[in-house]
Amino acid sequence: MSDGSMDKLKGKGKEAVGKLTGDRRKEAEGKADQAKGGAKDAAGGVGERAKGVKDSLRRDDDK
């Protein structure tokens, strides 16, 4: 499981606990953790795509 997925899962748990207990701060922390997880996943995807482009350019040069 990626770091982003772990943050999202942790965030969902915090948000749920916050809602159940009426703790707005805990609920907000959960939402922030979920957003952080989404950002990590997006950044990882960009890195992977960039690596793929780099690899494809190398293969074209090798011909």
CHARMM-style PDB file with segment names, atoms N, HN, CA, C and O in Angstrom:
ATOM      1  N   MET     1       0.856  -1.179   0.000  1.00  0.00      PROA
ATOM      2  CA  MET     1       0.000   0.000   0.000  1.00  0.00      PROA
ATOM      3  C   MET     1       0.900   1.241   0.000  1.00  0.00      PROA
ATOM      4  O   MET     1       1.872   1.305   0.753  1.00  0.00      PROA
ATOM      5  N   SER     2       0.578   2.210  -0.834  1.00  0.00      PROA
ATOM      6  HN  SER     2      -0.212   2.158  -1.446  1.00  0.00      PROA
ATOM      7  CA  SER     2       1.413   3.411  -0.950  1.00  0.00      PROA
ATOM      8  C   SER     2       1.216   4.338   0.255  1.00  0.00      PROA
ATOM      9  O   SER     2       0.250   4.218   1.008  1.00  0.00      PROA
ATOM     10  N   ASP     3       2.168   5.266   0.408  1.00  0.00      PROA
ATOM     11  HN  ASP     3       2.953   5.364  -0.204  1.00  0.00      PROA
ATOM     12  CA  ASP     3       2.054   6.254   1.488  1.00  0.00      PROA
ATOM     13  C   ASP     3       0.775   7.062   1.356  1.00  0.00      PROA
ATOM     14  O   ASP     3       0.113   7.362   2.349  1.00  0.00      PROA
ATOM     15  N   GLY     4       0.434   7.411   0.125  1.00  0.00      PROA
ATOM     16  HN  GLY     4       0.973   7.167  -0.682  1.00  0.00      PROA
ATOM     17  CA  GLY     4      -0.781   8.191  -0.106  1.00  0.00      PROA
ATOM     18  C   GLY     4      -2.027   7.431   0.329  1.00  0.00      PROA
ATOM     19  O   GLY     4      -2.937   8.003   0.928  1.00  0.00      PROA
ATOM     20  N   SER     5      -2.057   6.144   0.023  1.00  0.00      PROA
ATOM     21  HN  SER     5      -1.317   5.680  -0.464  1.00  0.00      PROA
ATOM     22  CA  SER     5      -3.206   5.319   0.412  1.00  0.00      PROA
ATOM     23  C   SER     5      -3.313   5.195   1.925  1.00  0.00      PROA
ATOM     24  O   SER     5      -4.411   5.201   2.482  1.00  0.00      PROA
ATOM     25  N   MET     6      -2.169   5.085   2.579  1.00  0.00      PROA
ATOM     26  HN  MET     6      -1.277   5.080   2.126  1.00  0.00      PROA
ATOM     27  CA  MET     6      -2.174   4.991   4.042  1.00  0.00      PROA
ATOM     28  C   MET     6      -2.698   6.288   4.661  1.00  0.00      PROA
ATOM     29  O   MET     6      -3.476   6.255   5.615  1.00  0.00      PROA
ATOM     30  N   ASP     7      -2.271   7.427   4.116  1.00  0.00      PROA
ATOM     31  HN  ASP     7      -1.639   7.454   3.342  1.00  0.00      PROA
ATOM     32  CA  ASP     7      -2.754   8.711   4.634  1.00  0.00      PROA
ATOM     33  C   ASP     7      -4.251   8.852   4.415  1.00  0.00      PROA
ATOM     34  O   ASP     7      -4.962   9.355   5.285  1.00  0.00      PROA
ATOM     35  N   LYS     8      -4.734   8.415   3.266  1.00  0.00      PROA
ATOM     36  HN  LYS     8      -4.157   8.006   2.559  1.00  0.00      PROA
ATOM     37  CA  LYS     8      -6.169   8.493   2.984  1.00  0.00      PROA
ATOM     38  C   LYS     8      -6.958   7.635   3.977  1.00  0.00      PROA
ATOM     39  O   LYS     8      -7.976   8.069   4.516  1.00  0.00      PROA
ATOM     40  N   LEU     9      -6.476   6.420   4.209  1.00  0.00      PROA
ATOM     41  HN  LEU     9      -5.649   6.067   3.772  1.00  0.00      PROA
ATOM     42  CA  LEU     9      -7.151   5.508   5.131  1.00  0.00      PROA
ATOM     43  C   LEU     9      -7.153   6.060   6.555  1.00  0.00      PROA
ATOM     44  O   LEU     9      -8.175   6.037   7.241  1.00  0.00      PROA
ATOM     45  N   LYS    10      -6.005   6.550   6.980  1.00  0.00      PROA
ATOM     46  HN  LYS    10      -5.175   6.568   6.423  1.00  0.00      PROA
ATOM     47  CA  LYS    10      -5.892   7.145   8.307  1.00  0.00      PROA
ATOM     48  C   LYS    10      -6.836   8.346   8.424  1.00  0.00      PROA
ATOM     49  O   LYS    10      -7.493   8.536   9.448  1.00  0.00      PROA
ATOM     50  N   GLY    11      -6.890   9.141   7.375  1.00  0.00      PROA
ATOM     51  HN  GLY    11      -6.357   8.986   6.543  1.00  0.00      PROA
ATOM     52  CA  GLY    11      -7.751  10.315   7.363  1.00  0.00      PROA
ATOM     53  C   GLY    11      -9.224   9.962   7.454  1.00  0.00      PROA
ATOM     54  O   GLY    11      -9.990  10.622   8.156  1.00  0.00      PROA
ATOM     55  N   LYS    12      -9.614   8.920   6.740  1.00  0.00      PROA
ATOM     56  HN  LYS    12      -8.992   8.383   6.169  1.00  0.00      PROA
ATOM     57  CA  LYS    12     -11.019   8.491   6.794  1.00  0.00      PROA
ATOM     58  C   LYS    12     -11.397   8.063   8.212  1.00  0.00      PROA
ATOM     59  O   LYS    12     -12.491   8.352   8.697  1.00  0.00      PROA
ATOM     60  N   GLY    13     -10.460   7.363   8.864  1.00  0.00      PROA
ATOM     61  HN  GLY    13      -9.571   7.127   8.470  1.00  0.00      PROA
ATOM     62  CA  GLY    13     -10.709   6.943  10.243  1.00  0.00      PROA
ATOM     63  C   GLY    13     -10.846   8.119  11.183  1.00  0.00      PROA
ATOM     64  O   GLY    13     -11.763   8.167  12.002  1.00  0.00      PROA
ATOM     65  N   LYS    14      -9.929   9.074  11.064  1.00  0.00      PROA
ATOM     66  HN  LYS    14      -9.184   9.035  10.398  1.00  0.00      PROA
ATOM     67  CA  LYS    14      -9.992  10.266  11.928  1.00  0.00      PROA
ATOM     68  C   LYS    14     -11.278  11.050  11.680  1.00  0.00      PROA
ATOM     69  O   LYS    14     -11.932  11.512  12.615  1.00  0.00      PROA
ATOM     70  N   GLU    15     -11.623  11.189  10.415  1.00  0.00      PROA
ATOM     71  HN  GLU    15     -11.092  10.814   9.655  1.00  0.00      PROA
ATOM     72  CA  GLU    15     -12.840  11.937  10.082  1.00  0.00      PROA
ATOM     73  C   GLU    15     -14.070  11.255  10.687  1.00  0.00      PROA
ATOM     74  O   GLU    15     -14.950  11.918  11.235  1.00  0.00      PROA
ATOM     75  N   ALA    16     -14.122   9.929  10.581  1.00  0.00      PROA
ATOM     76  HN  ALA    16     -13.407   9.390  10.136  1.00  0.00      PROA
ATOM     77  CA  ALA    16     -15.257   9.185  11.126  1.00  0.00      PROA
ATOM     78  C   ALA    16     -15.340   9.325  12.643  1.00  0.00      PROA
ATOM     79  O   ALA    16     -16.424   9.527  13.192  1.00  0.00      PROA
ATOM     80  N   VAL    17     -14.199   9.218  13.320  1.00  0.00      PROA
ATOM     81  HN  VAL    17     -13.319   9.053  12.874  1.00  0.00      PROA
ATOM     82  CA  VAL    17     -14.173   9.373  14.774  1.00  0.00      PROA
ATOM     83  C   VAL    17     -14.608  10.786  15.152  1.00  0.00      PROA
ATOM     84  O   VAL    17     -15.370  10.981  16.099  1.00  0.00      PROA
ATOM     85  N   GLY    18     -14.117  11.759  14.407  1.00  0.00      PROA
ATOM     86  HN  GLY    18     -13.498  11.601  13.638  1.00  0.00      PROA
ATOM     87  CA  GLY    18     -14.485  13.146  14.666  1.00  0.00      PROA
ATOM     88  C   GLY    18     -15.982  13.379  14.530  1.00  0.00      PROA
ATOM     89  O   GLY    18     -16.589  14.082  15.337  1.00  0.00      PROA
ATOM     90  N   LYS    19     -16.566  12.783  13.501  1.00  0.00      PROA
ATOM     91  HN  LYS    19     -16.073  12.212  12.845  1.00  0.00      PROA
ATOM     92  CA  LYS    19     -18.014  12.927  13.290  1.00  0.00      PROA
ATOM     93  C   LYS    19     -18.799  12.260  14.413  1.00  0.00      PROA
ATOM     94  O   LYS    19     -19.783  12.810  14.908  1.00  0.00      PROA
ATOM     95  N   LEU    20     -18.354  11.067  14.810  1.00  0.00      PROA
ATOM     96  HN  LEU    20     -17.554  10.620  14.408  1.00  0.00      PROA
ATOM     97  CA  LEU    20     -19.063  10.333  15.863  1.00  0.00      PROA
ATOM     98  C   LEU    20     -19.003  11.037  17.210  1.00  0.00      PROA
ATOM     99  O   LEU    20     -19.973  11.032  17.969  1.00  0.00      PROA
ATOM    100  N   THR    21     -17.856  11.642  17.498  1.00  0.00      PROA
ATOM    101  HN  THR    21     -17.069  11.646  16.881  1.00  0.00      PROA
ATOM    102  CA  THR    21     -17.669  12.272  18.806  1.00  0.00      PROA
ATOM    103  C   THR    21     -17.999  13.763  18.804  1.00  0.00      PROA
ATOM    104  O   THR    21     -18.019  14.402  19.855  1.00  0.00      PROA
ATOM    105  N   GLY    22     -18.260  14.314  17.613  1.00  0.00      PROA
ATOM    106  HN  GLY    22     -18.243  13.795  16.759  1.00  0.00      PROA
ATOM    107  CA  GLY    22     -18.542  15.744  17.528  1.00  0.00      PROA
ATOM    108  C   GLY    22     -17.287  16.599  17.632  1.00  0.00      PROA
ATOM    109  O   GLY    22     -17.363  17.797  17.905  1.00  0.00      PROA
ATOM    110  N   ASP    23     -16.135  15.978  17.414  1.00  0.00      PROA
ATOM    111  HN  ASP    23     -16.073  15.005  17.193  1.00  0.00      PROA
ATOM    112  CA  ASP    23     -14.852  16.680  17.503  1.00  0.00      PROA
ATOM    113  C   ASP    23     -14.513  17.250  16.127  1.00  0.00      PROA
ATOM    114  O   ASP    23     -13.997  16.548  15.256  1.00  0.00      PROA
ATOM    115  N   ARG    24     -14.812  18.524  15.952  1.00  0.00      PROA
ATOM    116  HN  ARG    24     -15.232  19.094  16.659  1.00  0.00      PROA
ATOM    117  CA  ARG    24     -14.583  19.155  14.647  1.00  0.00      PROA
ATOM    118  C   ARG    24     -13.111  19.171  14.260  1.00  0.00      PROA
ATOM    119  O   ARG    24     -12.764  19.036  13.087  1.00  0.00      PROA
ATOM    120  N   ARG    25     -12.258  19.336  15.250  1.00  0.00      PROA
ATOM    121  HN  ARG    25     -12.540  19.446  16.203  1.00  0.00      PROA
ATOM    122  CA  ARG    25     -10.821  19.375  14.968  1.00  0.00      PROA
ATOM    123  C   ARG    25     -10.339  18.034  14.423  1.00  0.00      PROA
ATOM    124  O   ARG    25      -9.592  17.996  13.445  1.00  0.00      PROA
ATOM    125  N   LYS    26     -10.759  16.935  15.046  1.00  0.00      PROA
ATOM    126  HN  LYS    26     -11.366  16.965  15.840  1.00  0.00      PROA
ATOM    127  CA  LYS    26     -10.365  15.597  14.588  1.00  0.00      PROA
ATOM    128  C   LYS    26     -10.921  15.341  13.187  1.00  0.00      PROA
ATOM    129  O   LYS    26     -10.248  14.747  12.345  1.00  0.00      PROA
ATOM    130  N   GLU    27     -12.134  15.787  12.949  1.00  0.00      PROA
ATOM    131  HN  GLU    27     -12.681  16.269  13.633  1.00  0.00      PROA
ATOM    132  CA  GLU    27     -12.747  15.634  11.626  1.00  0.00      PROA
ATOM    133  C   GLU    27     -11.938  16.401  10.570  1.00  0.00      PROA
ATOM    134  O   GLU    27     -11.701  15.894   9.474  1.00  0.00      PROA
ATOM    135  N   ALA    28     -11.523  17.611  10.906  1.00  0.00      PROA
ATOM    136  HN  ALA    28     -11.716  18.023  11.797  1.00  0.00      PROA
ATOM    137  CA  ALA    28     -10.729  18.427   9.981  1.00  0.00      PROA
ATOM    138  C   ALA    28      -9.353  17.804   9.745  1.00  0.00      PROA
ATOM    139  O   ALA    28      -8.841  17.834   8.626  1.00  0.00      PROA
ATOM    140  N   GLU    29      -8.755  17.239  10.797  1.00  0.00      PROA
ATOM    141  HN  GLU    29      -9.171  17.215  11.706  1.00  0.00      PROA
ATOM    142  CA  GLU    29      -7.466  16.551  10.636  1.00  0.00      PROA
ATOM    143  C   GLU    29      -7.606  15.385   9.667  1.00  0.00      PROA
ATOM    144  O   GLU    29      -6.731  15.141   8.836  1.00  0.00      PROA
ATOM    145  N   GLY    30      -8.711  14.676   9.786  1.00  0.00      PROA
ATOM    146  HN  GLY    30      -9.422  14.874  10.461  1.00  0.00      PROA
ATOM    147  CA  GLY    30      -8.960  13.549   8.887  1.00  0.00      PROA
ATOM    148  C   GLY    30      -9.069  13.995   7.441  1.00  0.00      PROA
ATOM    149  O   GLY    30      -8.510  13.364   6.544  1.00  0.00      PROA
ATOM    150  N   LYS    31      -9.779  15.069   7.222  1.00  0.00      PROA
ATOM    151  HN  LYS    31     -10.233  15.581   7.950  1.00  0.00      PROA
ATOM    152  CA  LYS    31      -9.910  15.587   5.858  1.00  0.00      PROA
ATOM    153  C   LYS    31      -8.564  16.057   5.322  1.00  0.00      PROA
ATOM    154  O   LYS    31      -8.263  15.874   4.143  1.00  0.00      PROA
ATOM    155  N   ALA    32      -7.758  16.662   6.185  1.00  0.00      PROA
ATOM    156  HN  ALA    32      -8.002  16.811   7.143  1.00  0.00      PROA
ATOM    157  CA  ALA    32      -6.431  17.118   5.772  1.00  0.00      PROA
ATOM    158  C   ALA    32      -5.534  15.925   5.423  1.00  0.00      PROA
ATOM    159  O   ALA    32      -4.787  15.971   4.446  1.00  0.00      PROA
ATOM    160  N   ASP    33      -5.610  14.864   6.223  1.00  0.00      PROA
ATOM    161  HN  ASP    33      -6.216  14.827   7.017  1.00  0.00      PROA
ATOM    162  CA  ASP    33      -4.821  13.664   5.931  1.00  0.00      PROA
ATOM    163  C   ASP    33      -5.226  13.053   4.592  1.00  0.00      PROA
ATOM    164  O   ASP    33      -4.372  12.591   3.835  1.00  0.00      PROA
ATOM    165  N   GLN    34      -6.512  13.050   4.304  1.00  0.00      PROA
ATOM    166  HN  GLN    34      -7.205  13.425   4.919  1.00  0.00      PROA
ATOM    167  CA  GLN    34      -6.982  12.512   3.035  1.00  0.00      PROA
ATOM    168  C   GLN    34      -6.464  13.345   1.862  1.00  0.00      PROA
ATOM    169  O   GLN    34      -6.071  12.798   0.831  1.00  0.00      PROA
ATOM    170  N   ALA    35      -6.466  14.657   2.022  1.00  0.00      PROA
ATOM    171  HN  ALA    35      -6.785  15.101   2.859  1.00  0.00      PROA
ATOM    172  CA  ALA    35      -5.963  15.544   0.972  1.00  0.00      PROA
ATOM    173  C   ALA    35      -4.463  15.321   0.771  1.00  0.00      PROA
ATOM    174  O   ALA    35      -3.974  15.307  -0.359  1.00  0.00      PROA
ATOM    175  N   LYS    36      -3.741  15.149   1.879  1.00  0.00      PROA
ATOM    176  HN  LYS    36      -4.138  15.161   2.797  1.00  0.00      PROA
ATOM    177  CA  LYS    36      -2.296  14.891   1.802  1.00  0.00      PROA
ATOM    178  C   LYS    36      -2.039  13.576   1.062  1.00  0.00      PROA
ATOM    179  O   LYS    36      -1.117  13.482   0.253  1.00  0.00      PROA
ATOM    180  N   GLY    37      -2.851  12.576   1.343  1.00  0.00      PROA
ATOM    181  HN  GLY    37      -3.601  12.652   2.001  1.00  0.00      PROA
ATOM    182  CA  GLY    37      -2.705  11.293   0.658  1.00  0.00      PROA
ATOM    183  C   GLY    37      -2.970  11.411  -0.832  1.00  0.00      PROA
ATOM    184  O   GLY    37      -2.277  10.796  -1.643  1.00  0.00      PROA
ATOM    185  N   GLY    38      -3.972  12.199  -1.190  1.00  0.00      PROA
ATOM    186  HN  GLY    38      -4.535  12.698  -0.531  1.00  0.00      PROA
ATOM    187  CA  GLY    38      -4.263  12.409  -2.607  1.00  0.00      PROA
ATOM    188  C   GLY    38      -3.127  13.125  -3.304  1.00  0.00      PROA
ATOM    189  O   GLY    38      -2.803  12.814  -4.450  1.00  0.00      PROA
ATOM    190  N   ALA    39      -2.521  14.078  -2.624  1.00  0.00      PROA
ATOM    191  HN  ALA    39      -2.784  14.331  -1.693  1.00  0.00      PROA
ATOM    192  CA  ALA    39      -1.390  14.808  -3.204  1.00  0.00      PROA
ATOM    193  C   ALA    39      -0.189  13.884  -3.398  1.00  0.00      PROA
ATOM    194  O   ALA    39       0.503  13.964  -4.414  1.00  0.00      PROA
ATOM    195  N   LYS    40       0.056  13.009  -2.423  1.00  0.00      PROA
ATOM    196  HN  LYS    40      -0.506  12.944  -1.598  1.00  0.00      PROA
ATOM    197  CA  LYS    40       1.167  12.063  -2.553  1.00  0.00      PROA
ATOM    198  C   LYS    40       0.938  11.120  -3.735  1.00  0.00      PROA
ATOM    199  O   LYS    40       1.860  10.839  -4.500  1.00  0.00      PROA
ATOM    200  N   ASP    41      -0.294  10.636  -3.877  1.00  0.00      PROA
ATOM    201  HN  ASP    41      -1.043  10.864  -3.255  1.00  0.00      PROA
ATOM    202  CA  ASP    41      -0.602   9.739  -4.987  1.00  0.00      PROA
ATOM    203  C   ASP    41      -0.430  10.455  -6.325  1.00  0.00      PROA
ATOM    204  O   ASP    41       0.103   9.883  -7.275  1.00  0.00      PROA
ATOM    205  N   ALA    42      -0.880  11.702  -6.395  1.00  0.00      PROA
ATOM    206  HN  ALA    42      -1.313  12.167  -5.623  1.00  0.00      PROA
ATOM    207  CA  ALA    42      -0.750  12.469  -7.636  1.00  0.00      PROA
ATOM    208  C   ALA    42       0.719  12.721  -7.961  1.00  0.00      PROA
ATOM    209  O   ALA    42       1.129  12.594  -9.114  1.00  0.00      PROA
ATOM    210  N   ALA    43       1.502  13.073  -6.964  1.00  0.00      PROA
ATOM    211  HN  ALA    43       1.169  13.176  -6.027  1.00  0.00      PROA
ATOM    212  CA  ALA    43       2.925  13.335  -7.187  1.00  0.00      PROA
ATOM    213  C   ALA    43       3.633  12.061  -7.634  1.00  0.00      PROA
ATOM    214  O   ALA    43       4.506  12.110  -8.500  1.00  0.00      PROA
ATOM    215  N   GLY    44       3.273  10.945  -7.063  1.00  0.00      PROA
ATOM    216  HN  GLY    44       2.564  10.905  -6.360  1.00  0.00      PROA
ATOM    217  CA  GLY    44       3.875   9.674  -7.469  1.00  0.00      PROA
ATOM    218  C   GLY    44       3.528   9.329  -8.899  1.00  0.00      PROA
ATOM    219  O   GLY    44       4.367   8.802  -9.629  1.00  0.00      PROA
ATOM    220  N   GLY    45       2.316   9.612  -9.308  1.00  0.00      PROA
ATOM    221  HN  GLY    45       1.634  10.040  -8.715  1.00  0.00      PROA
ATOM    222  CA  GLY    45       1.896   9.349 -10.683  1.00  0.00      PROA
ATOM    223  C   GLY    45       2.659  10.199 -11.673  1.00  0.00      PROA
ATOM    224  O   GLY    45       3.022   9.725 -12.750  1.00  0.00      PROA
ATOM    225  N   VAL    46       2.906  11.442 -11.324  1.00  0.00      PROA
ATOM    226  HN  VAL    46       2.611  11.827 -10.450  1.00  0.00      PROA
ATOM    227  CA  VAL    46       3.666  12.335 -12.198  1.00  0.00      PROA
ATOM    228  C   VAL    46       5.088  11.820 -12.348  1.00  0.00      PROA
ATOM    229  O   VAL    46       5.642  11.815 -13.447  1.00  0.00      PROA
ATOM    230  N   GLY    47       5.676  11.389 -11.242  1.00  0.00      PROA
ATOM    231  HN  GLY    47       5.227  11.393 -10.348  1.00  0.00      PROA
ATOM    232  CA  GLY    47       7.033  10.853 -11.285  1.00  0.00      PROA
ATOM    233  C   GLY    47       7.132   9.610 -12.160  1.00  0.00      PROA
ATOM    234  O   GLY    47       8.088   9.454 -12.920  1.00  0.00      PROA
ATOM    235  N   GLU    48       6.156   8.740 -12.054  1.00  0.00      PROA
ATOM    236  HN  GLU    48       5.380   8.867 -11.437  1.00  0.00      PROA
ATOM    237  CA  GLU    48       6.153   7.525 -12.861  1.00  0.00      PROA
ATOM    238  C   GLU    48       5.994   7.854 -14.347  1.00  0.00      PROA
ATOM    239  O   GLU    48       6.659   7.251 -15.190  1.00  0.00      PROA
ATOM    240  N   ARG    49       5.118   8.807 -14.669  1.00  0.00      PROA
ATOM    241  HN  ARG    49       4.578   9.297 -13.984  1.00  0.00      PROA
ATOM    242  CA  ARG    49       4.937   9.196 -16.070  1.00  0.00      PROA
ATOM    243  C   ARG    49       6.213   9.822 -16.624  1.00  0.00      PROA
ATOM    244  O   ARG    49       6.589   9.558 -17.766  1.00  0.00      PROA
ATOM    245  N   ALA    50       6.871  10.640 -15.827  1.00  0.00      PROA
ATOM    246  HN  ALA    50       6.565  10.854 -14.900  1.00  0.00      PROA
ATOM    247  CA  ALA    50       8.111  11.270 -16.272  1.00  0.00      PROA
ATOM    248  C   ALA    50       9.180  10.211 -16.528  1.00  0.00      PROA
ATOM    249  O   ALA    50       9.939  10.309 -17.493  1.00  0.00      PROA
ATOM    250  N   LYS    51       9.238   9.208 -15.671  1.00  0.00      PROA
ATOM    251  HN  LYS    51       8.622   9.128 -14.887  1.00  0.00      PROA
ATOM    252  CA  LYS    51      10.202   8.124 -15.861  1.00  0.00      PROA
ATOM    253  C   LYS    51       9.889   7.380 -17.149  1.00  0.00      PROA
ATOM    254  O   LYS    51      10.800   7.008 -17.889  1.00  0.00      PROA
ATOM    255  N   GLY    52       8.607   7.160 -17.423  1.00  0.00      PROA
ATOM    256  HN  GLY    52       7.867   7.462 -16.822  1.00  0.00      PROA
ATOM    257  CA  GLY    52       8.217   6.477 -18.647  1.00  0.00      PROA
ATOM    258  C   GLY    52       8.612   7.262 -19.887  1.00  0.00      PROA
ATOM    259  O   GLY    52       9.066   6.680 -20.871  1.00  0.00      PROA
ATOM    260  N   VAL    53       8.444   8.568 -19.849  1.00  0.00      PROA
ATOM    261  HN  VAL    53       8.075   9.041 -19.049  1.00  0.00      PROA
ATOM    262  CA  VAL    53       8.835   9.415 -20.976  1.00  0.00      PROA
ATOM    263  C   VAL    53      10.347   9.345 -21.167  1.00  0.00      PROA
ATOM    264  O   VAL    53      10.839   9.211 -22.288  1.00  0.00      PROA
ATOM    265  N   LYS    54      11.067   9.437 -20.070  1.00  0.00      PROA
ATOM    266  HN  LYS    54      10.668   9.546 -19.160  1.00  0.00      PROA
ATOM    267  CA  LYS    54      12.530   9.375 -20.130  1.00  0.00      PROA
ATOM    268  C   LYS    54      12.981   8.045 -20.736  1.00  0.00      PROA
ATOM    269  O   LYS    54      13.868   8.014 -21.588  1.00  0.00      PROA
ATOM    270  N   ASP    55      12.365   6.950 -20.290  1.00  0.00      PROA
ATOM    271  HN  ASP    55      11.644   6.975 -19.597  1.00  0.00      PROA
ATOM    272  CA  ASP    55      12.712   5.632 -20.813  1.00  0.00      PROA
ATOM    273  C   ASP    55      12.381   5.519 -22.306  1.00  0.00      PROA
ATOM    274  O   ASP    55      13.153   4.939 -23.070  1.00  0.00      PROA
ATOM    275  N   SER    56      11.257   6.063 -22.715  1.00  0.00      PROA
ATOM    276  HN  SER    56      10.630   6.534 -22.095  1.00  0.00      PROA
ATOM    277  CA  SER    56      10.882   5.976 -24.133  1.00  0.00      PROA
ATOM    278  C   SER    56      11.830   6.806 -24.993  1.00  0.00      PROA
ATOM    279  O   SER    56      12.116   6.424 -26.128  1.00  0.00      PROA
ATOM    280  N   LEU    57      12.317   7.918 -24.486  1.00  0.00      PROA
ATOM    281  HN  LEU    57      12.085   8.229 -23.565  1.00  0.00      PROA
ATOM    282  CA  LEU    57      13.267   8.718 -25.245  1.00  0.00      PROA
ATOM    283  C   LEU    57      14.597   7.995 -25.391  1.00  0.00      PROA
ATOM    284  O   LEU    57      15.244   8.070 -26.436  1.00  0.00      PROA
ATOM    285  N   ARG    58      14.991   7.310 -24.361  1.00  0.00      PROA
ATOM    286  HN  ARG    58      14.465   7.249 -23.512  1.00  0.00      PROA
ATOM    287  CA  ARG    58      16.244   6.541 -24.429  1.00  0.00      PROA
ATOM    288  C   ARG    58      16.136   5.454 -25.483  1.00  0.00      PROA
ATOM    289  O   ARG    58      17.074   5.245 -26.252  1.00  0.00      PROA
ATOM    290  N   ARG    59      15.008   4.761 -25.532  1.00  0.00      PROA
ATOM    291  HN  ARG    59      14.246   4.931 -24.907  1.00  0.00      PROA
ATOM    292  CA  ARG    59      14.827   3.683 -26.498  1.00  0.00      PROA
ATOM    293  C   ARG    59      14.879   4.215 -27.917  1.00  0.00      PROA
ATOM    294  O   ARG    59      15.400   3.546 -28.809  1.00  0.00      PROA
ATOM    295  N   ASP    60      14.343   5.420 -28.142  1.00  0.00      PROA
ATOM    296  HN  ASP    60      13.919   5.964 -27.417  1.00  0.00      PROA
ATOM    297  CA  ASP    60      14.364   6.015 -29.476  1.00  0.00      PROA
ATOM    298  C   ASP    60      15.786   6.376 -29.879  1.00  0.00      PROA
ATOM    299  O   ASP    60      16.142   6.265 -31.052  1.00  0.00      PROA
ATOM    300  N   ASP    61      16.602   6.804 -28.926  1.00  0.00      PROA
ATOM    301  HN  ASP    61      16.313   6.894 -27.972  1.00  0.00      PROA
ATOM    302  CA  ASP    61      17.983   7.155 -29.216  1.00  0.00      PROA
ATOM    303  C   ASP    61      18.827   5.937 -29.547  1.00  0.00      PROA
ATOM    304  O   ASP    61      19.806   6.031 -30.287  1.00  0.00      PROA
ATOM    305  N   ASP    62      18.442   4.793 -28.996  1.00  0.00      PROA
ATOM    306  HN  ASP    62      17.646   4.716 -28.395  1.00  0.00      PROA
ATOM    307  CA  ASP    62      19.217   3.576 -29.184  1.00  0.00      PROA
ATOM    308  C   ASP    62      19.071   2.995 -30.588  1.00  0.00      PROA
ATOM    309  O   ASP    62      19.872   2.146 -30.979  1.00  0.00      PROA
ATOM    310  N   LYS    63      18.089   3.419 -31.341  1.00  0.00      PROA
ATOM    311  HN  LYS    63      17.438   4.109 -31.024  1.00  0.00      PROA
ATOM    312  CA  LYS    63      17.814   2.838 -32.676  1.00  0.00      PROA
ATOM    313  C   LYS    63      18.835   3.222 -33.687  1.00  0.00      PROA
ATOM    314  OT1 LYS    63      18.741   2.815 -34.845  1.00  0.00      PROA
TER     315      LYS     63
END
